[in-house]
Each structure stands twice: as structure tokens, then as C-alpha cells.
Amino acid sequence: MSTTITPSNLKSTITDSKLAPASPLSEFWQETSALTRRLFIQLQRRPSTLIAGIIQPLMWLILFGALFQNAPQGLFGSDVSYGQFLGAGVIVFTAFGGALNAGLPVMFDREFGFLNRLLVAPLASRYSIVLASAIFITVMSLIQTTAIIAMGAALGSGLPNLPGLFLVGAIVLLLVVAVTALSLGLAFSLTGHIELIAVIFVTNLPLLFASTALVPLSFMPTWLQWVATLNPLSYAIEPIRYVYLHSDWSLSSIVLQAPWGSVSLGSALLVLLGFAAVALLSIQPRLRKAFA
């Protein structure tokens, strides 16, 4: 039988031994571990969340791949099937969608009073709440990404080489950290879960269609090409797509031909790194106010 972690027993859970005083850093990681464990206990009690999170992107791969299987050869690039083209978009939007929902558990904790009780607990750092959510969403996204890559390989889309797989993981990690930070910032800023769900719905589809997830940039009208190249998700999709299709990639490889010029793989990674840094910095005032 699993153990329920509550604010009243959190301190005893994360400080099992009183033989020697723990350092602040050690206490911080103990708190983060306990809060992360709580999220996985919730997932264990509702495994349908993980099952649905894996099935949905696999359905995208199968159904969209079948929908465009008769597309003219070369429409999405030389000797590239739509399944190969689509895989990168599915990986990125699955990770994006999961990270965008990261604020919902925190919002429900606010509404049910758990978060207020947690904030008055003798925590070494309340930022352990944020880090625990980020770790949980990252693990979930990597599980989903693994399932998508495996299904893509089974459908004939191939696999990136080993360095490419590590690069895919790094890109997913950067994206998840950035979007999770923004979602948590919204969770502490908005008044309730209805408002947060509304923001999620309003954000999801426009960012999907205003990116290179479903079609090449060259298929879009000029104004939408500009919008897509301002969308940070395109800078996650295109590097993954490139390493899927090229085994000899490097940081200087051109992965995107934007209306204003060429974008290399290294430049795309810098955009994602900058996006993550801006997201983390932008939520600091909101978190300080919430944790004050």
C-alpha cells in the first residue's frame, strides 16, 4: 500500500535521520525527492494519465502518417516520407503539451488548500516545489519521447544515431524546462484552474499550426513563415528532424531556411537555451511573491 505524503508528515519523510544536522543543500534535495515521489504516487494511482499520454502521440503518428501516405514523393524533401517528417513534430508537441499542463497539479493544490499548508511547513527552500514538478514532467516527457521514437522506427521512419538520440533528449529537456516554468508561473498568477485550462487550450493549437510540425516552412504563406520562425517550438522541431534524416550532422548544419536567412543547428540550440533562461527568469518575481 503506497504512503500518502502530506504537509504534516513531509518533514519527517525528508529527514529520516537526526543523528547529524543536514546541510541546506541536502535538505533541499530531500524535499525535492519527497515532493517528486508524491507526484509519482499520484501517477501510480491514476495510471490512465500516463497511458493516454503515450497513446495519443502514437495515434498521431499512425493516423497522420496514413492520411498523407499517398503524398507525391519528394513533397516533404528528397526521399522523405511524411511519417519521417512528422515524427519530430509529434515528439516536440507531446513534450510541449505535457509541460504546459505542469501547472495544473499546483493549481489544484492551491484550490484544495494543500499548497498553503505546504508553504507554512519548515521547508529548506520552497523552490523544491517547482523543481519537483519540473523533474516529474521531464521524466514523463522522456518516456513519451521513447515511445514515439520506438513507434516511428517500427513504422519505418528509422532512428537517429546515438549522438542524435542524446541531442533529441537534450532538446526535449530544454523545451520542457522552459514551458514548465511558464506553466508554473501561470499557476501562481491565475485565479483558478478554469482560467489555466483556458490559457492551455488557447495556446496549444495556434502554436501547433504556427510551427513547422505539420508542414515545411516553404508551404506557408510569407506572413506565416515569419510567425513560425518566431515560434520557439520550430527551433526544437527542425534540429530533431535534421538528426533523424542526416547521420553526419554537426552544430554548423543548416536546419532551417527562414525568410531572413539560414539557421544552423547550433543557433537553434542557442534559441532554445535562451528561451529556457528567459522563462526561468520571468517567473522569478511571481514565485518570490507566491512564496513570500
KAHU-V461193 format. One record per run of one state. SS is the DSSP state (h for helix, s for strand, l for the rest). FROM is the first residue (numbers start at 0). LEN is the number of residues. If there is no record, write none. Layout:
SS_FROM_LEN ; SS_FROM_LEN
This chain:
l_0_6 ; h_6_8 ; l_14_9 ; h_23_22 ; l_45_2 ; h_47_20 ; l_67_14 ; h_81_19 ; l_100_1 ; h_101_11 ; l_112_1 ; h_113_6 ; l_119_7 ; h_126_28 ; l_154_7 ; h_161_28 ; l_189_3 ; h_192_17 ; l_209_7 ; h_216_3 ; l_219_2 ; h_221_9 ; l_230_3 ; h_233_12 ; l_245_8 ; s_253_5 ; l_258_2 ; s_260_4 ; h_264_18 ; l_282_1 ; h_283_8 ; l_291_1
